[in-house]
Amino acid sequence: MARLVYTAQTSLDGYVADEGGNFAWAKPDEEVHSFINELSRPIGTYLLGRRMYEVLRYWDDPPHLTEQPPHIKEYAEIWQATDKIVYSSTLDSAPDNPRTRIERQFDPAAVREMQESADADLSIGGPHLAAEALRAGLVDELHQFLYPVIVGGGTQWLPDGLRLDLELLEERRFAAGAVHLHYRT
């Protein structure tokens, strides 16, 4: 059975974006980005909320890609090779991308069926969508990239009221101060 993995880049106080929606403080350097590339390789399908999709669809056709460093080119290739399911009640269609489809609502039973039949792991992106999957008991692993910043409020990476026992599988420190924590539910 494929794993459902939730990965987020967060502030030390647990936010993916500050109160103004800013997340520039979570821009990975080459070392972190290369590590994220390795985590992304086993992913066959991304399950995304609309806002997360709008951020990540940059990778469908990044400008000046031929001039970018290898870790950036590599992530674009990884992203473009995966299927995406975007959960949105407002998007009409995915812009000219046959690997992307829109679903109107998140259906835990359908996601469980995808996990059971998938040949590759699934990733869930966006804290609101991930909250639904976490509450439904669908998430198998969590990857948190902690950045050395406290933003004081904004969009939390985990929902209020969630109780979940986790097993720490791995931790890694990066030269610029970020820390990766990998947990199994």
N, C-alpha and C positions, 0 to 999 in steps of 0.2 A: 504494500500500500504506500502511495506517495505521501510524503510529509507536507504539512501546511506550515510555512515558516513566516514569522512576522519579524521584519527587520526595521529598525528606526534609528535615526541619528537624533540624539537628544542633548539638551543642556543638562548640567549636573542636577538641576532641580526638576528634571523630568518633563521638559516641554520640547515639542518638535518645531514649534514656532512661537515667537513672542506675542504679546498682546496686539501688536500691529501687523501680525502675519509674517514678520521677517524671520528668515532662517539662514541668512548669509553666514552666520557664525558656525554653521555646520557644513561648510564647504570642505570636502575631504582633500587633503594633500595627496601627493602621488603615492605615498606609502599606504594610506588608508584606502584610497581609491583602488589600488591594485588588490588589496585584501578583499574589498567589496566585490571586485570582479570575480575573484575565486569563489566567493560565496554565491554569486549569481549564476555560475556555470551550470549547476544541476537543476536550475529552475526551468521548467517547460512552459508554465503559464503564470502570469501575474494577474491577481484579482485586485482591482484598484477602485478606490472611490474617485469621484469626478475630479476633485481638486488635486489629488495625487497624480492622476492621469495627466491633467493639464500641465503639471510640473514636469513629469517624466517624458511626455511625448516630444519634448525637445530632442530626445535621442533618436527619434524616427529619422531625422535628417539634420544633424548638427551643422551649423555653418562652418565653412573652412576646415572640414574634418581632415583633409589630407595634410594640413599644416599642424595638426594637433599632436601632442606626445603619444607614445604607444598605449599608455594606460587609458587614455580617453578614446582612442580608436577602438581599442579592445572592448570597452564597455558598450560603445555604440553597436558593435557587431553582436555582442551578447544580447542586448536589448532587442535589436531588430530580428533576431532569430527566435524570439519567444512569442507565444500567444498572449493576448491581453483580453481580459473581460473587465469592462468598466461598468460599475453599478451607479446608475444615474437616472433620476426622474426628469432631468432637464436637457440632457444631450439628445439630439435627434439621431445622430449617426457618428461613427468614427471617421475622421477625415481621411479618405483615400488610403486606408490601411487594411488589407485583407486579413491581417493577423489580429485585428481588434474587433470585438463585438460589444454591443451595449446590452446590458440587462437592466430592467426597471427596478428590481428589488433583489436584495440579498436573500437567498433561500438556502438555509443550512443543510437541508436534505440533498439538494442538488450539489452543493460543495462536497459533501461526504461522498456522493456518487463519483464526483470527479476524482477525489483522492483514491477511491477504490479502483478506478479504471485507468488512472494516469500512468504513463511510463516514466515520467519525470516529476520532480517535486513541484509544488505550487508555492507561490509567495503571495502574501496579502499585504497590501500597502494602503496607508492612510489610517490614522488613528480611529476615526469613527467607524469605518468598515471593520478594522481589526477588532474593535470593541465588540461588535456583533459576533464575530467568529470566536473570540475569547469566551464570551458569555455562553455561546453554544457548545463550548468544549471541543472546537475543531482544531485549534492551534496546537501543533506538536512541539515547535521550537521557537524561541525568541532570541534575536540578536540585537543587542543594544550597543550603540556607539555613543559613549559619553564624551562630550566635549567640555573642556575646562572653562565653562562660562555659566553664570547664573543669570537667568533672564527675568525672574520674578513673576511670571504669569504668562498665559497664552493658551495654546493648544497642548493638552497633556498627551503623552504617548500611550498611557494606560487609562482606562475609564475609572471614575470614582466607584467605590463599592465592590470592585472585583477582588475576590479572594482566590488565590491560586498558589499551590505549593510548587516550587520549582527546584530542579536539580542543576547546579552549575556544572557545565561540561567543559568550559574553556574560558580563559581570560587572556587578554593580550594588551600590552601597553605599547603605544606608538610614540615616536620621538617628539612629535609636536604637542603631546599631552593628551591626546584622545585615548580612550580605553574601550576595548571591545569585551562584552560579556555575552556568553552563549549559554542559554538555558534550555532544558527540556522540561515539558510540563509533566 
